[in-house]
Amino acid sequence: MNVIDLFAGAGGLSEGFRREEFNIVAHVEMDKWAATTLQTREIFYYLLEKDKLDIYKEYLMNNISREDLIKYIPNEILDRVICQEISEETLQNIIEQIDKLRNNKPIHVVIGGPPCQSFSVAGRARNKLKVEDDPRTYLYKYYIKILEIYKPKVFVFENVRGILSAKNGQIFKQIKKEMLMCGYNIEYKILNAKDFGVIQSRERVILIGWKSDIEFSYPIFTAEEQKWTIKDLFDDLPFINAGEKIEDYKYTSGINECLTELKIRNKDDILIQHEARPHRDIDLEIYKTCVDIWNEEKRKLKYNELPEYLIKHKNTKSFLDRFKVVPYNDISHTIVAHISKDGHYYIHPDILQNRSLSIREAARIQSFPDSYYFEGGRTAAFRQIGNAVPPLMAEKIAEKIKEALTIIFR
């Protein structure tokens, strides 16, 4: 069954749908580095199918350039990623590119979620524009235009909880109204990634729509018991300090049951992007203090509880949880795109390493497999990871949709 992924980001949703054997016809993404990451993932799957993953590894280890890598890949594989902003000016061109890729085949499913900065509570606090004045608020209209053109049987629309309250709920009400007018029954739920086996608490609005003439209903998802912790997830990763990275591509141990079950690592993987950002001395001291308190008292330290010489912000009344430890013996709190700005909210639980999370650790918390390479350097990688839908969650949503559509098409 054929899928279009809109506002695709680094490809968490499409990764999950691909695992359930959906055919990703096109990814549409405006960010240059996220689009390059999507293309790299397409290259990975092409070389996997051809039993030539050694070429992919040569690229990951910087033994061949991207130009050399691309020489092995047909253009139709690379062209699946459409790196363009969706707007009135570009929409027709994007449609033409999709039409060329689908080659008259029907589109069965559309997935994706417009950028959420104007909807998120934190984003609204930082945004100088009102929600209704922010052009990003209305990007959903292009999603609906794609529904009108391709008439998929089902679509999956993902966004942050804040979309429900934006402009006192009027924005979401309008989105639902336009989807109904487009000929779809819709239902939404707030789903948490931890209930899908992801080692992270991450709530998102998952709205599913289906053509009003088909027998379909919102899938029933039974919350899974959380078997694993951050310690299980990080078990095989080498010790690194702030500002360091692993360059020999080697793990410290074999694959444990957690990594196998969550599809994080397999026997052919090499360790890539286990890279931590550098930190100022004062931040490293704060990190140690936070981890100390967590280890001793199992509580998160508030900013105004730090020793006076470590408090440099004038604001000691709000944002008191600006430093946060990711606990070893539990799941993580939500990974968000702000991790690209600093690591204060994602302090590594090992006091000896004394740093924030590495790229690979953040990617694992989001359930990305170790073979997933994020292009563009450390900051771009963190932003892509923080914005993504966890592939494991996406896979289990795709599984239910596949079951329902298989019955419909039988």
Secondary structure, 3 states (H helix, E strand, C coil): CEEEEECCCCCHHHHHHHHCCCEEEEEECCCHHHHHHHHHHHHHHHHHHCCCHHHHHHHHCCCCCHHHHHCCCCHHHHCCEECCCCCCCCHHHHHHHHHHHHCCCCCCEEEECCCCCCCCHHHHHHCCCCHHHCHHHHCHHHHHHHHHHHCCCEEEEEECHHHHCHHHHHHHHHHHHHHHHCCEEEEEEEEEHHHHCCCECCEEEEEEEEECCCCCCCCCCCCCCCCCCHHHHCCCCCCCCCCCECCCCCCCCCCCHHHHHCCCCCCCCCCCCCECCCCCHHHHHHHHHHHHHHHHHCCCCCHHHCCHHHCCCCCCCCCCCCCCECCCCCCECCCCHHHHCCCCCCECCCCCCCCECCHHHHHHHCCCCCCCCCCCCHHHHHHHHHHCCCHHHHHHHHHHHHHHHHHHHC
